[in-house]
Amino acid sequence: MDFGRVVTAMVTPFDEHLQINWNQVEPLINYLIEEQQSDSLVICGTTGESPTLTEEEKLRLIEVSVQYARGRCKIIAGTGSNDTAHTIHFSQAVEKLGVDALLIVTPYYNRPSQEGLFQHYKAVAESVNLPIMLYNVPGRTGVNLDADTTIRLSQIPNIVATKDCANTDQLTRIISGASAGFTVYSGDDSSTLPALAIGCQGIVSVASHVIGKEMQSMIKYYLEGNVQQAAELHRKLHPVFTGIFRVPSPAPIKFALALKGIQTGGVRLPLVYVSEQEGQFIQSLFE
């Protein structure tokens, strides 16, 4: 399945009481599709603060996102957890909502072996008919889904892609060994261009909330062979790629959205909103 080049891991808009601001979901989706040129959206991923959303909130948010997107982009729902049985239960519930695919994070905290990871994903894949994108983010989960295990998983028919936040060495090994048609996305904004150069399909991005259009231009330059222009744009965007992760995400990107007039509120504890000094730094990235 083609998820495009720029996949935005969408924030969850909150009101002043840190409840989901349902009136802001459709405007946010329209903005990401129309102004920032997102090819696909991840709903209830890490950037969407999935750890602090209830299951009821997630189901409703995923359902309305499918409705508001109206087929203009792919909707990928984050349904993974560190409990295989619960991941299956939730994935089956989400499958009924009309999403295009599921994003399944590696089980965190448990620290499973590579065989445990393989069996986890195999069990989830066999429980649903939807395409699955693996999600490897060792910095958050404490476990790396290594290249050999990813390659092995790529042989399961409905495991069609991975979002991998590991280094380019691991990405290269996956691309070299994965089954035909299996697509690899970087999960690190600052490696968007280097990842394309080794054969990645694109990026699952946070920065694309505010510079998605520019990222699409950079990718287009590269694919057309205008490597120098792509590199120049990469260097120009690099301070944003790195700066929005100076404090724990998604607080910085929510602040950056507010600078553009897109109100998505604060963040739920244990995350905290940016300080005045941090806000000044983020604002300086766009001056």
C-alpha positions as CSV (number, residue, x, y, z in Angstrom):
1,M,0.0,0.0,0.0
2,D,1.2,3.5,-0.9
3,F,1.1,5.9,2.1
4,G,2.9,8.6,0.1
5,R,6.1,10.4,0.9
6,V,5.1,12.6,3.9
7,V,3.1,11.0,6.7
8,T,2.1,13.3,9.5
9,A,1.9,11.9,13.0
10,M,-1.0,14.1,14.1
11,V,-1.2,15.9,17.4
12,T,-4.5,15.5,19.4
13,P,-6.1,18.9,19.9
14,F,-7.1,19.6,23.5
15,D,-9.2,22.4,25.1
16,E,-8.3,24.4,28.1
17,H,-9.3,21.5,30.4
18,L,-7.1,19.1,28.4
19,Q,-10.1,17.3,27.0
20,I,-10.2,16.5,23.3
21,N,-11.3,19.6,21.4
22,W,-13.7,17.9,19.0
23,N,-14.4,21.2,17.2
24,Q,-10.7,21.4,16.2
25,V,-10.2,18.0,14.8
26,E,-11.7,18.7,11.4
27,P,-9.9,22.0,10.9
28,L,-6.6,20.4,11.9
29,I,-7.1,17.6,9.4
30,N,-8.1,20.0,6.7
31,Y,-5.0,22.1,7.4
32,L,-2.6,19.2,7.3
33,I,-4.0,17.9,4.1
34,E,-4.6,21.1,2.2
35,E,-1.9,23.5,3.5
36,Q,0.8,21.1,4.6
37,Q,0.2,18.5,1.9
38,S,0.2,15.4,4.1
39,D,-0.2,12.2,2.1
40,S,-1.3,10.2,5.2
41,L,-2.1,10.9,8.8
42,V,-1.3,8.8,11.8
43,I,-4.0,9.1,14.5
44,C,-3.3,8.2,18.1
45,G,0.4,7.7,17.6
46,T,3.1,9.0,20.1
47,T,2.7,12.5,18.8
48,G,-1.1,12.2,19.4
49,E,-0.3,11.5,23.1
50,S,-1.6,8.0,22.9
51,P,-0.3,7.0,26.3
52,T,-2.7,9.4,28.0
53,L,-5.8,8.9,25.8
54,T,-8.5,6.5,26.9
55,E,-9.6,3.7,24.7
56,E,-13.0,5.5,24.3
57,E,-11.3,8.7,23.2
58,K,-9.1,6.9,20.7
59,L,-12.0,5.0,19.1
60,R,-14.0,8.2,18.7
61,L,-10.9,10.2,17.4
62,I,-10.0,7.6,14.9
63,E,-13.7,7.3,13.7
64,V,-14.1,11.0,13.2
65,S,-10.7,11.4,11.5
66,V,-11.8,8.8,8.9
67,Q,-15.0,10.8,8.3
68,Y,-13.2,14.2,8.1
69,A,-10.4,13.0,5.8
70,R,-13.0,11.8,3.3
71,G,-10.6,9.7,1.4
72,R,-8.3,12.7,0.7
73,C,-5.4,11.0,2.5
74,K,-4.7,7.6,4.1
75,I,-5.6,7.2,7.8
76,I,-3.3,5.1,9.8
77,A,-4.4,4.3,13.4
78,G,-1.9,3.6,16.2
79,T,-3.2,0.6,18.0
80,G,-0.1,-1.0,19.6
81,S,0.6,-1.6,23.2
82,N,2.9,-3.8,25.3
83,D,0.2,-6.4,25.7
84,T,-0.3,-8.6,22.7
85,A,-3.9,-9.6,23.7
86,H,-4.9,-6.0,24.2
87,T,-3.2,-4.9,20.9
88,I,-5.3,-7.6,19.1
89,H,-8.5,-6.5,20.9
90,F,-8.0,-2.8,20.1
91,S,-6.8,-3.4,16.5
92,Q,-9.9,-5.5,15.8
93,A,-12.2,-2.7,17.2
94,V,-10.4,-0.1,15.1
95,E,-10.6,-2.2,12.0
96,K,-14.4,-1.7,12.0
97,L,-13.9,2.1,11.7
98,G,-12.7,2.3,8.1
99,V,-9.0,3.1,8.6
100,D,-6.5,2.3,5.9
101,A,-3.9,0.7,8.1
102,L,-2.6,0.2,11.6
103,L,0.6,1.4,13.2
104,I,1.9,-1.1,15.7
105,V,4.6,0.1,18.1
106,T,7.1,-2.5,19.5
107,P,6.1,-3.6,23.0
108,Y,7.7,-1.2,25.5
109,Y,8.9,-1.9,29.1
110,N,8.6,-5.7,28.8
111,R,11.9,-5.8,26.9
112,P,10.9,-8.9,24.7
113,S,13.5,-10.9,22.7
114,Q,13.6,-10.7,19.0
115,E,11.6,-13.9,18.8
116,G,9.0,-12.4,21.2
117,L,8.7,-9.4,19.0
118,F,8.3,-11.6,15.9
119,Q,5.5,-13.6,17.6
120,H,3.8,-10.5,18.9
121,Y,3.6,-9.0,15.4
122,K,2.7,-12.3,13.8
123,A,-0.2,-12.7,16.2
124,V,-1.5,-9.2,15.6
125,A,-1.2,-9.5,11.9
126,E,-3.1,-12.8,11.8
127,S,-5.9,-11.2,13.9
128,V,-6.8,-8.5,11.4
129,N,-7.1,-8.0,7.6
130,L,-5.7,-4.5,7.5
131,P,-2.2,-3.6,6.3
132,I,0.2,-3.1,9.2
133,M,3.1,-0.6,9.5
134,L,5.6,-1.7,12.1
135,Y,6.9,1.1,14.4
136,N,10.4,0.8,15.8
137,V,11.4,3.6,18.2
138,P,14.1,2.3,20.6
139,G,14.6,5.6,22.3
140,R,11.1,5.4,23.7
141,T,10.4,1.6,24.1
142,G,13.8,0.3,25.3
143,V,13.9,-2.4,22.7
144,N,15.1,-2.4,19.1
145,L,13.3,-4.3,16.4
146,D,16.4,-5.4,14.6
147,A,16.8,-5.6,10.8
148,D,16.7,-9.4,10.6
149,T,13.4,-9.5,12.5
150,T,11.9,-6.7,10.4
151,I,13.0,-8.6,7.2
152,R,11.4,-11.8,8.6
153,L,8.2,-9.9,9.4
154,S,8.1,-8.4,5.9
155,Q,7.3,-11.9,4.6
156,I,3.9,-11.8,6.4
157,P,1.4,-10.6,3.7
158,N,-0.3,-7.8,5.6
159,I,2.8,-6.4,7.2
160,V,3.6,-3.9,4.5
161,A,5.8,-1.2,5.9
162,T,7.9,0.0,8.8
163,K,8.5,3.3,10.5
164,D,12.0,2.9,11.9
165,C,13.8,5.5,14.0
166,A,17.1,3.6,14.0
167,N,20.2,4.7,12.2
168,T,20.7,4.5,8.4
169,D,22.8,1.3,8.8
170,Q,19.7,-0.5,10.0
171,L,17.5,1.1,7.5
172,T,19.9,0.1,4.7
173,R,19.9,-3.5,5.9
174,I,16.1,-3.6,6.0
175,I,15.7,-2.2,2.5
176,S,18.3,-4.6,1.1
177,G,16.6,-7.7,2.6
178,A,12.9,-7.0,2.9
179,S,10.2,-8.7,0.8
180,A,9.3,-7.0,-2.5
181,G,6.8,-4.2,-2.0
182,F,7.7,-3.7,1.7
183,T,8.2,0.0,2.2
184,V,10.5,1.7,4.8
185,Y,9.9,5.0,6.3
186,S,12.2,7.0,8.5
187,G,10.8,8.2,11.8
188,D,13.4,10.9,12.3
189,D,12.6,14.2,10.6
190,S,16.2,15.3,10.3
191,S,17.1,12.1,8.3
192,T,14.4,12.6,5.7
193,L,16.8,13.4,2.8
194,P,19.5,10.9,3.8
195,A,16.8,8.2,4.2
196,L,15.6,8.9,0.7
197,A,19.1,8.6,-0.6
198,I,19.4,5.0,0.7
199,G,16.0,4.0,-0.7
200,C,13.4,4.8,2.0
201,Q,9.9,5.7,0.8
202,G,9.6,8.7,2.9
203,I,9.1,10.1,6.4
204,V,6.6,9.7,9.3
205,S,7.0,13.2,10.5
206,V,6.2,15.6,13.3
207,A,7.8,18.7,11.6
208,S,5.3,18.3,8.7
209,H,2.7,19.9,10.9
210,V,4.3,23.2,10.1
211,I,6.8,22.6,7.2
212,G,5.1,19.8,5.4
213,K,4.8,21.7,2.1
214,E,8.6,22.5,2.2
215,M,9.4,18.9,3.0
216,Q,7.3,17.8,0.0
217,S,9.3,20.3,-2.1
218,M,12.6,18.9,-0.8
219,I,11.6,15.3,-1.6
220,K,10.4,16.4,-5.1
221,Y,13.7,18.1,-5.8
222,Y,15.6,14.9,-4.8
223,L,13.3,12.6,-6.9
224,E,13.7,14.8,-9.9
225,G,17.5,14.7,-9.6
226,N,17.9,18.2,-8.3
227,V,20.1,17.0,-5.5
228,Q,21.8,20.3,-4.8
229,Q,18.4,22.1,-4.3
230,A,17.2,19.3,-2.1
231,A,20.3,19.5,0.0
232,E,20.0,23.3,0.3
233,L,16.4,23.0,1.5
234,H,17.4,20.2,3.9
235,R,20.0,22.5,5.5
236,K,17.5,25.3,5.7
237,L,14.9,23.1,7.4
238,H,17.3,21.3,9.6
239,P,17.0,23.7,12.6
240,V,13.3,23.1,12.7
241,F,13.8,19.3,12.3
242,T,15.9,19.2,15.4
243,G,14.6,22.2,17.3
244,I,11.0,20.9,17.7
245,F,12.5,18.0,19.8
246,R,14.5,20.2,22.1
247,V,11.9,19.4,24.8
248,P,9.6,16.3,24.9
249,S,7.3,16.1,22.0
250,P,4.5,17.1,21.2
251,A,4.7,20.2,23.3
252,P,7.0,22.1,20.9
253,I,5.0,21.3,17.8
254,K,1.8,22.3,19.5
255,F,3.4,25.6,20.3
256,A,4.6,25.9,16.7
257,L,1.1,25.3,15.5
258,A,-0.2,28.0,17.7
259,L,2.3,30.4,16.1
260,K,0.6,29.6,12.8
261,G,-2.9,30.2,14.3
262,I,-3.7,26.5,14.7
263,Q,-4.9,26.0,18.3
264,T,-4.3,22.5,19.6
265,G,-4.0,23.3,23.3
266,G,-1.6,22.0,25.9
267,V,-0.4,18.5,26.8
268,R,-1.5,16.0,29.4
269,L,0.7,15.1,32.4
270,P,3.3,13.7,32.8
271,L,4.2,16.0,29.8
272,V,4.3,19.7,30.4
273,Y,3.9,22.6,28.0
274,V,6.9,24.7,26.9
275,S,8.2,27.3,29.2
276,E,8.5,31.0,28.1
277,Q,12.2,30.5,27.3
278,E,11.5,27.4,25.3
279,G,8.7,29.1,23.5
280,Q,11.0,31.9,22.5
281,F,13.5,29.4,21.1
282,I,10.8,27.7,19.1
283,Q,9.6,31.0,17.8
284,S,13.1,31.9,16.7
285,L,13.1,28.8,14.4
286,F,10.5,30.5,12.2
287,E,11.9,34.0,12.1
